[in-house]
Amino acid sequence: MGPLSARLLMQRGRPKSDRLGKIRSLDLSGLKLLSEHLDPKLLSRLKQLQELDLSNNQLETLPANLGLSHLRVLRCANNQLGDVTALCQFPQLEELSLEGNPFLTVSDNLKVSFLLPKLRKVNGKDASSTCSQVENLNRELTSRVRMISEELVASGGIQVREADIPERPPKATAAREPRAKPAALKRPDDTPLSLSPNKRVCTSSSSAHVEGSDGSQPTLEPLHFLQCHSKNNSPRDLETQLWACAFEPAWEEGQAGATSQTVATCGGEAVCVIDCQTGIVLHKYKAPGEEFFSVAWTALTVVTQAGHKKRWSVLAAAGLRGLVRLLHVQAGFCCGVIRAHKKAIATLCFSPTHETHLFTASYDKRIILWDLGVPNHDYEFQASQLLTLDTTSIPLRLCPVASCPDTYLLAGCEGGCCCWDVRLDQPQKRRVCEVEFVFSEGAEAAGRRVDGLAFVNEDVVASKGNSLGTICLWSWSQTWVGRGKQSTLAVVVLARLQWSPTKLAYFSLSTCPAGEGIVLCGDEEGNVWVYDVRHILTQPSPLPAAPQAPTQILKWPQPWALGQMVTKTMVNTVMANPTFTYLTALTDSNIVAIWKRQ
């Protein structure tokens, strides 16, 4: 399809007219249109246009000056859009369809509601709940901007101490380009892992501010605050969002229960591997144009050319592009790329019993189980697809059932908590959700977002998202025993934990299951909520009348160069290593915080 013509617009417009200015509805779907085919001079003549259908084309961006000021309905489904900023030119828009654009994520849905105040429907659904989230976020951002401004006025500017940074010439800021389509890679040529340490923002020796402690709890000392994911290595970058982290397990024989002090973090176009004790960035991997959402570790047994067996740590990273990149951290390069999904990958996790089995969960509403296989002498992988699990909504968290990880997989999704049978001896290689879990009674009990999910021990599950201000602890075994043939199952709740009453979502919950009985979660105020639930695990009691308060609430230490700015920042993810010696918190404003238990 070439550039649009006035004749084509009149043929596809309604009502039929020989004047573009009288057309109110225009169908341009299925014409294989590219972004450059949308001629602003031509389309701006559609003075009365109220409904425009651009679905099923190949659009990567929308021109910013189309001049359609009266547009109320816009359909852009099944394109290649990577940004929604240009929609702000349609202030009267009431209905919008963006389904089938593989590079758009949940954060883009929030952005749309912020840009379009009159929006009533998004992808055929009521937009009021999203608008409510945006209003809360807008108030939070306004408060944060005011706080930053006051701090800057008081201090005369930002002062950030940098350490271990080699001198680099300044780089010109590149103009924002549309996100490219995923391409087949015969041999990855991404930026290799950096062997030099990266920037450290600040090292603090002051104790953490702890609320809710009874004095018997061990203190957590803040060790390091880093900006190792900054764009162009700039200390002024407080916008790159950090999404996930994972501690490297202790793989070597004879180290059972050993404490890992190496953590991988991801956000923006970078994956960093950090030594928690020293605060040094051991390795850094960058993939220009990518936005990483998830990381996970495994260890493979490989045979060297000399015939020796060797344990080898592999770090998997995935995100916006739908690709899984397998990183050989010690050698310093990406040794494999799996083109796993056509849409962004929200999260991934390795099987706890099969070192080569990897689950990937995508915005395409599918979870896929892969077998990476054992790499050859050149560290090349030949991954194969084992199972496809269909979901009815976007999967956000994955969690193999602790007592039977080869049998069942739990997933926290936009529409609730679901379970699949993942046994490989079953004939079906594509499966639908087997059971959906319900957390409360009533007509709206099912279908609520679950954005936090983790096992506290072999039986107890911690989940978040079904009700405001609480984290739910429930028993897998007691719930599953009453299943029968039901497709919807009410969970057996053991306790509820008091959490932030925020309406904002996507704060990741984590646990320390190795005998610690610890539940961790960040919030929108920059706090880290710590719960010691060992008494619930050892002596389950009836559900208390009110949610149990946290054992500790960690706050950012003061004074600190950027402390005032991150006090109100969102802690997207917090995770501790298995023995709860080190704790890592990731924020939405590009800060990696590392704490150590004393």
N, C-alpha and C positions, 0 to 999 in steps of 0.2 A: 504494500500500500504506500503510495506517495503522499505528498502534501494534500491537505484537505482543499476542497474547492467549494465555491458558493453553490454550485449546482448540486453537489452531493449533500450539502447541508439542507437544501430545500427538499430534496428527495426523502431524506430521513427525518425531517422535522415535522412537527404537528403543532397547530393545524397547518394544512397545506396552504402554502402562500408563495408568491413570487418575490416576497420581500423578507429578508432575514430578520428584520426588526420586529416581525409579527410572530415569529416562532416561539412557542412556550415550552415545548418538549422536544428533545433531540436524542436519537438513539445512534451512537457511534460504536456500539459493541461489536466485537469479533472482526475487526478490520485490520488486525495486526499493526496497529498504530504504534509508532515510536514517539518519544517525547518531542523530538524536533518536528514532527508532523502537526503538532498543535500550534497553529499560527495565531498569535495573539491579535494581530491586526484584523484577521478574518473573524475570529470568534468574538471579538469585542463589538462586532456589529449586531450580535444577538441581544439587543437591548432588553427584551422582555423574557428571556429564557429563565425558566424556573426549575426545569428538570433535565439533567444531563446524564446519559449512560455511557461510560467509557470502559465498561468491564470487558474482560477477555481480550485484552490487547497486550502490548509489550512496553508499557510506559514505566520508565524508571524514575521520572520526576514530573511534576506539573509546573508549567511556566508560571512565574509569579505575577504576571500582569495580564490575565485573561479578560479582565473587565466585566465579569458576569456578576454584577452587584445584586441582582434579584434572585440568584440561584438558591433554591430551597431543598432540592433533592439531588444528590450526587452519588453515582454508583461507579466505583473504581475496583471492583472485585477482580481477582485473577489477573493481576499485572505484576510488575517487578518493582513497585514503589519501595523506596528505602527511607523516606523522610516525609513527614506530614506537615512540616512548617508552612508550606505554600498554601495550605487550606485556610489560613487566616484571611485571605483575600475574599472569602465568601462569608461575611458576617451574618447573613440571613439564613444560613444553612440549618435545616431542621432534621434531615435524614441523610445518613452516610453509610455506604457499604465499602469495606476495605478487606473483606475476606479473600484469602488466596494470594496475598502478597507476602512472599516468604521472608522478607527482610524486616517486616514490621513486628514489634513485640508488644507486650502488655504495657510497657512504659509509653509507647506511642498512643495507645488508647487513652491514657491519662492526659497526654499532651493534647490530643484532639479535643477533649472536653474543656480543656483550659483555653484553647484557641477559638472555640466556637460556642459562645454563651447560649445560643438559642437551640442547640442540638437536643433533639428528643429521642432519636433512635440511632443506634450504631449496630450495623450488621443485623438489622431486624429486631434488636432487643432494646428495651427501655434503657436510656442512658442516665437515668436519675441517680442510680447508685454510684456510677463512675463520677458524675458531677459532684456528688457529696464528698467523695475522696479528694477530688481536685480542690474543692473549697477548703478542706482541712489542710491540704498540702500548701495551698496559696497562703493561708494564714501563717503556717509554719515558716514558709520561705520569707514572707514579709517580716516576721519577727527576727529571723536569722540575718536578713540584710540590714535591718536597723541595728542589730547587735554588732555586726561586723563594722558598720559605718562608725558607730560610737567608739569602738575599739581602735579603729584606724585614726580617728581624730585625736583620741587620747594619747596614742603611742607615736603618732607621726609617721606611721607606715608599718609594714610587716618586716620582721627580722627573723630570718630562718638560718640556723646554723647548718652548714653543709659539711659533710665529712666523706672521705674516701671517694671524691669525685674527680676524675681526670679533667683537665682543662679541655674545653671543646669550643670551636668557633660557633658563633650564633647562627641559627638556621632561619631562613625566611619562613614566615607562616604561610602554609599552603591554603589555597581556597578550598572550601568544602566541596567535595565531588560526590556524585551519586554513587551509592554502593554498587559494586559490580556483581554480576551473577557468579555463583560458584563455578569454577572451572576444573576440569579433570587435570590432576597433577601427576605426571609420570614420575618425577623426582622433585620433592619439595625444595624450593629455593628461598624459603623464608629467612629472615634475619637469624643467624645462629645464636645459640645461647652465649651470653656474655660471661666471661670468666673473671671479670673485674668487679669488685663490689660497687654497689650503687649508692645513691644518696641516702643519708640518714638525717632526718629532720631534727630530732632531739633525743637526748638520753636523760632520763630522770631518775633520781635516787629517792625521791619523796614517796611516802606511802600513799596508797590509794585512799580516796575518801569512800568509806563504806557506811551505808545505811542499813539498818535492820540486823546488824550483827549482835550476837549476845556476848561477845568478848571471847568466846571459846573457839571461834572459827579461825583458821589460819589466815594470815594477811596475804594479800596479793600486791606485790611491788611492781609498779610500772617500770619496765626496762627501756623500751625503745618505741619511738614514733617515727614512722618512715613515710616518704612520698615516692616510693620506688616505681610507681606506675604513671608518673607525671608525663604529660605531653611535652615533648621536646626537653625533657628533664628540667622543667620549670618548677621552682618552689611555689609559684603563684597559682599553680593549677589546683583549684579546690573543687573541680567539677567532675573529674573522672570518677565514675562509680565503681566500687569494688564489690564483687558479688559472691565469691566463694573462696574457701581455703581448705586445705587438707594436710594433716601431718603425715610425714613419711613413716610408715611402720618400721620397727626394728626387724629386719629380715634374717640376719645372720643366725646360724645355729648356735645354741647355747645362750641366746639373748632373750629368752622368753620373759615377757614382762618388762623388758628394757624400755627406758624412756627416750622417745624420739624428740630431738630439739630442732628438727628441720621441718619447715612448713612451706607449702606451696600456696601462693595467692594468685588470684586472677581478677582482672578488671581492665577495661579499655582494650588496647591491642597487645597487652603484655601479660606474661605469666612469669612470676618471680619465685625463686627458691631462696628462703631466708634461714640463716642460723639464728635461732631465738636467743641464745645466750649472748652472742656478740653483736647482734643486730646487723650483721653483714649480709648483703645480698650475694649469695654464692653464685647464682646463675640467673640470667634473664633472657627470656625468649620473646621475640616480637613478631607479630604477623600483621603488617600494614593492611588496614581495611577491615580487620576482624574486631569483634568485641566479645571477649571471653566471659562466659557465664558460669562455667563449672570446671573443676579439676578433680582427678581421682588417681590414686596410686595403685600399682600392683607390682609383684616381683615374679619374674620368669626364670626358669632354670634353662640355661642355654649351654650348648656344648661348643667349646672353642675348637679352633682348627687343630690344636694339639691333643684334642680328645678329652679335655678337662671339663667337668661340670662347674658352672658358675651361676650364682644368683645375681640377677640384674634388675635394678629398680627402673620401672617405666612409669612416666607420668602422662596421663591422658588429659587433654584439654579440649573444650568445645564451646561453641557459642553461636553468634549471629549467622555465620555462613553455613551452618548445618554440617560442618566438617569436624571430624575427630582427629586431632593431631597427637601422635604418639612421640613423646620426647624422651630421648636418651640423655638424661640430665648430666651424668658424669662425663660422657664423651662430648656433649655440647652441640647436639644437632637434632632436628626433627627427622625421625627415621621411618615415619609412615603416616599416611593420611587416608582416612576412611570417609568416603562421600556418603555419610550416613543418612541424611535427611535433606529434603528440598527446602525446609524451613529451619528456623533457628532451633538449636538444641538448648532446652531449659536446664537440664541437669543430666548427670551420668553417674554410674557407680559400678564397681567391679563386684562380682560374686565373691562372697567370703570363703567359698569352698573350691571354686575353679578359677585359678589365677589368670586364665586367658579369656574368661567370659565377662563381657562388658554390656551393661544395659545403657541405652541412650533414650532419653525422653524429649520429644520435640513439640513445637507449636503446631505441627501437622496432625496432632492428636493421635500419635502412635508412639509406642515404646518398642524398641527393637533390641533383641538379645543377639550379640555378636560373639563369635569365637575368633580371637585375634590370631590364634595359632602360635607356633614357636618360630621366632625369626631365624633366618638363615645366617650364614657367616658374615654377610654384608648388612646384617641388622634389618633386613627387609621383611615386611609382614605380608601375609596373604589372608586377609580377614574373610570370614564367611558368615552369612546370616542364618541364625538358628530359629528364631521365633519372631513373630510380629504380634503385638498386643494392641488392640484398638481401644481407644478411650473416647468418651463422649464430650470431653472437655480437655483443656490443655493440662498435661501432667507437670507438676511443679517440683515434687520431691519423690525420690525412689527409696524404698527400704525393704530389702529381702527379710522375710520373717525369720527372726533370730533362731528359733527352735527348729525350723525346717526350711533353710534358705534355698534348697534345691527343689522345693515343692511349691511355695507361694511367694508372691511379690506384692507388697503394698505400694500404693502410690497416692500421694496427696495431690489433688487436682483442683482446677478452678471450680468444678462442680461437685466436689466432695472427696471422700476417701474410698478407694476401690482396691480390689484384690483379684489377682489372676493365678491360675494354675500354670506353673512354668516347668513342669516335668517334661523332660525331653523324650521320654519313652512313650508319650502320647502321640497319636497320629496327626492331630491338627497342628499345623505350623502357623496358623493365624487364628487368634482367639479374642473373644470379647470378654469384657469384665464379668467375673463370676459372682462377686458379691460386692454390694455397696454398703458401707457402714454408716449408721445414723447415730448422732451424738446426743440428740434430745428429742422429746416428744413434740407432736404438733404437725400441722400441715406443711410447715417450712423446715422440717427436721432434716430432710435430705437436700442435696443440691447446693450446699454451702461450701465455699472455698476452704480447702485445707492447705495452708502454705508452710506448715511445719510438721515434721514427722520423723521420729527416731525411736529405736528400742532402748529402754533404760537398762534392762537385763534380758534374759531369755524369754520373758513372758510379758513384761509391762511395756506399753507403748505410750510415748508422749506425743501429743498432737496439738496443733494450734490453728485457729482460724474459724472454727465453727461458731464461737460465741465471743463477743467482745470482752476484753479484759481478763481472759482466763486461758490457761493451758490445761488440757485434759490428760489425766493418766488413766489408762484403761488396760484391762487384761485380755490378751490375745486368746489364751486357752479357755477362759471362762466365756468369752464371747463366741468363740468358734464351736464350742461343744453344743451350743443351742441352735446351730445353724439349720440342720435338717436339709430341706430343699429350697430354703428361702433365698431370694436374690437380694433382699434388703435385710440388714441385720443390725439391731440396736446393740451398741457396745456396752460392756459391763464396766461402768466407771468406778475406779478406786478412789480417786481424789481429783480435785481441781486446784490449780495453782493460780494465785493472783498475779496478773500481768498488767501491762499498760492498757488503758481503755481506748487507745487510739483506733481510729477507723482505717488508718493506712495499713497496707498489706505488704507481704513478701519479706518479712523479717524471718530469717532462717533460724530454726531451733536445732540444738544439738545436745548430745549427752556424752557422759564418760562411763560406759558400761562396765569397765574392767574393775568391778568391786567398789567403785567410788559412789555410785548412785547419785550422780550430779546431772542436773538439767540446766542448760544455759540458753539465754535469749537476749538479744539487744532490743532497743526501742527507739522511738523517734526523738528522744531527748538526749541521746548520746550515752545512755546508761547501759550497763550489762547486768541483767538479772540472774542471780545464782541461786539454785534451789538444791538443798541436800534432802533427798527423798528416801534415804535408806530405811527410815522408820516405816514408810509405807510399803517398801519392798519386803521387809522382814516380818512385819505384823500388819497385814492389810486390815483396815478398820472400815466401818460404815462411812459413807460419804458425809463429811462434815457439813454443817449448815452453811458455812461461808468458805470461799476459796482460801487456801493456806497462803500466808505471806511468804515472800522470798527470804531465804536465809541471809543473803547479802545483796546489796545493790551497789555495784562499782561505778564510781564517777571519775571523770577525767581529773588528773592531779593539777593543782594550781600552786604557784604561778607556772606558766609555761608559755613559750613564744606564740603558739597558736591555740593555747588552751581556751581562751574566750571564744574563739571561732568554732571549735568543735564541741563545745559544751552542749549545743543544741543540734548537733549533727545526728543523722540517722545511723545507727549501727545495724547494717544490713545482715551481717553474719558474725557469729562468735563461735569459736571452737577451741577446745582444750585437747592436749595430747592424752593418750589413754590413762596415764597416771596422774593427770591434772597437775603437772608441774609447771607447764607453760600454757598460757591462754592467748589466743590471737583474736583480735576484733577488727573487722573491716567496716569502713564507713562509706556513705554516699558522697563524701567530699574528699576522697583520695587519701585517706589516712589509714595506715596499717599500725595498729597498736599491739604491743607485745607485753604481757604481764608474766610474772613468775611468782609461784606460791612459796612462801617462806616457812 
